[in-house]
Amino acid sequence: MPAVGVLGAAVVAGAIAAASQPSSPDERPGAGRDATSAAPSPSSTLPVVLSSCFVPSTPTNVSFATADAMELTTLAAGVRDVARGRGRVEASVTLAAPDVTPEQVAAAADSLLGLRPANQLTCAHPRAEVDPEEMGPNGLTPRAQRLRRAWTRVFGPIVSGGFAGGGVSTGHVDGSSHYDGRAVDVFFRPFGDPEQKRRGLVFAQWLVAHAERYSVLSVIHADRIWTSWAAYLGWRDYVHPSGDTRNPVLRHLDHVHVAVESGEPYRGG
């Protein structure tokens, strides 16, 4: 199903008729997170908002449709002066999530702007079904190159590595997506620079918001990982397979690792 968002002026309305003997919550499609305790009246027409992304918040998370998450992260990517750009992001958050409090709006905007590292946007997209691809002349698969072109249009040129013409065969863990031309390391240096750290967080969230569109497999940044096969778990703690917890490069503190789907069973990376 294509992404539908409030910011894109699309709220899907579905007619929901109440049965005289409604089934139990566990038997209804979509029961669980979105289940409600009260059945609608027989003639109700309720809006069904497709919210697959959220920013952790209290007392409830701030949820967004995928299309809104893509627009919000793209908007955040264009903010160079946070003090001047925060208002635009807050206004867009309010449009996309009109039922949350002003405090939640402000917190969500700060997360999208890379100011709340522990509360990043996360999304649970359907896992992409794609065909395997061969590496191209520049050392990337067409899928990886398409993603790279997309982020360049939004963020401008960013120093990146982990690939080379003819491919790479060393420098990464066994079975790494880098060896298939499916992964790129995108650098935000110098390490320790607050603005580069913020931009890295904005970039990582943009990747997750656009993961369904560009068949993103995994994103690793600053001791955390998001993966398509466990997207429902959101961002999780990450430790490099070597076990090293001190090396800033292995912890991905100075770069974002992103890999696209292979179309084959997952082997790691």
N, C-alpha and C positions, 0 to 999 in steps of 0.2 A: 504493500500500500504506500502510495507516495506521502511524503511528509506534508502535514497541513498545520499552519500556524496562525495565531491571532494576529501577529505582526504582518503576515501576508494577507490579512483580511479573509481568513478562512476558519470558521468554526463549523464543524460537521454537526448537523442537527439530525437526531434519530428519533423516530416515534417509538415509544416504549409503552406497550399496553400491559396493564396489570392483570394477571390471571386471577381467577377466584381462589385458586389454591396454588400460590407461588411456590416454586421449588426451593429447596434449601440453598443457602449461599454456596456450598461446595459443589452443587450440581449445576449452577448457572455458569455459562461462559463468562470468563473474565472475573470470576469470584476471587476474593482475596483483597489485594491492595485497594481496588476501586469499588469494592462491594459496599452498599449502604444498608442501614438497618431498616429503613422505611420503604415500603413499596409505593410506587407512584400511583396516582389516581388513574382510573380506567382511561381517561381522555388525555393524559399527560403527554406533552412533547418536551423532552429534556435535551439540552445541548450535550453532546458527547465530545469532549476535548481530548485529542490524542496527545497525551503527555508522557513522553518516554524519557525525558531528561529532567534533572533537578539539581539545585544547589542545596547542600545541607544547611538547615537553618532551624531555629526554634521559634515557636513551639512545633511548627510543621515545616517540612521542606518546601522550597519554592520550586514549583514544577513548571516545565515548559514543554510545549510540543516541539518535535524535532526541528521543524522549519524555523520556529522562533529561536531555538538554541543556536541554529546556524547563523541567523541574522544578528543575534546578540553578540556572539563571539566574533563575528566579522566587524561589528561596530566597535567592540572593545579593541580589536587589532588596530584600528585606525586612531586610537587615542594615544597621543604622545605626551600631552600635558594632562595628568590625571585631574588636577584641580579644575581645569577648564572643561574637561570632557566628561567628568563624573555625572553631571546633570543630564546629559544626553542619554547615558546608559541607564540611569535611574528612570527616566521618562519611558524608555523602551521596555524596561523590566515591568513597570506599572501597567503598560498596555498588554504585555504578554501574560502577566499574572495579576489581574486586577483585584483579587480577593485577599491578598496578603497585606500585612501591616506596613506602614512606612519604614519601620525599623528593619523588617525583612527585606524590603526593596533596597534599602541602603546596603545591607549586608550582602545581598545577592550581587549588587553592582560592584561592590568591592571585590568579591570573589572573581567575577568575570574580568575585572581589571588586574587580576594577579596580586591582590593585596591580602588575600586570606588563603595561604597555601594549604591549610588543613581542611578547607571547605571548597574544593574545586567542583565545578560542574561535572556531572557524570551522566551518561546516557546508557540505556539498555536497548540497543537496536537489534532487529532480527539478524542472525548470522548470514553473511553474504554467501550466495552460491555462485562461484565463478569458475572459469576454466583455467587450467594451468597455462602459463605463458613462458616464453623463452626470453632470456636476457637480450636487451638491445645493444647497439654499438657503444652507448655511453656507460654500460654496465648496470643499467636498471631495466626492469621489466616495463612494458607499456603502462601497466597499472600504477607502478611506483612513479613513473615519469609523469603520468596524468596528475597524481596527487601533488607532486613537486611543482608542476606548473600552476596548480590551483593556489597553493599557499604563496607562491611568488607574486601572483596577482594581488593578493591581499596584504602581505607583509613586506613586499619588495624583496630584492635579493638578500638572502641570508647565507652565510658561510655554512657549507655542509660537506659531509664526507661519508666514509664507510662504503664507497663504491668507486669504481674506476672502469675505464674502457677495457673490455676483455674480462672484467670481473675481478674480485678479490678472493684470496684463499687463506689468508692469515689475519691475525689481529683481533679475532672475535671468538666467542665460545663455539664449541662443536655444534654443528647443525644450525648455525646462525642463519637468519634470513638474509644477512649481508652476502653470504656466499651464493645465494640464488638471484641476487640483484633486486631483492624485494624490500630492502631496508635502507634507511638514510639516517645519519646522525646530523642533527641540526644544532649548530653551536650558538650559544649566547654568552659571549666572553667580552671583557675579562671576567674570570671567575671572581665572585665576591662583589661585583658591581650591582648595587640595588636595582637599577633600572633594567639591566640585562636579566637579572633574576625574575623581575616582574614580567618582562616580555616573554621569557621562557614559559612562565605559568599561563600567560594568555595564549601562547601558541599551542601548548599541550591541550588546553580546553577546546581550542578551535578544532584540533584534530579529532577529539572525541565527539564533538557535536557533528562533525562531517564524516564520521566513520562509516555510516551506512552508505552515503553517496559515493565515497571513494574506496570502499572495501578495506578499511583499516583493520588490521589484525591485532596490533598491540602498540601501546604508547608507554614509554618508560621515561620518568623524569623525577629527579630529586627524591630518591628513595621510595618512589611509588610507581605502580604499574596499573594500567587499564588494559583489558583484553576482550576481544569480541566474544570468545567462548565462555567467559565468566563476567559478562558486562553487568549482569544483575547484581554482582557484588561490588560494583563501583571501583573506585581507586583502592588498591590494596598495598600493603607494605611490600617493598622489594629489596632483596639482598642479592647481589651478584653471585652467580654460581660458584665463584672462587671463595665466597665467604668473606671477602674483604669489605669491611665497613668503614674504612678510613680513606681510601683513595677517592678523591672527588670525581675523577673521570668514571670509575667503575660504579660509583653511586649516581652517575648521571646528573651531577650538580651543575655542570657547565654545558650540558647539551640535552636535547630531547631525541630519543631513539623512537623511530616510527617504522613499522613494517606493515605491508599490505598482505592480504590473503593470497595463498598460493593456489587454491583450488585442489589441494591434496591434503591428506591427513596431517595434522599438526605434528611437527618434529621439534619445535622449540625455537627460541629467538624472537 
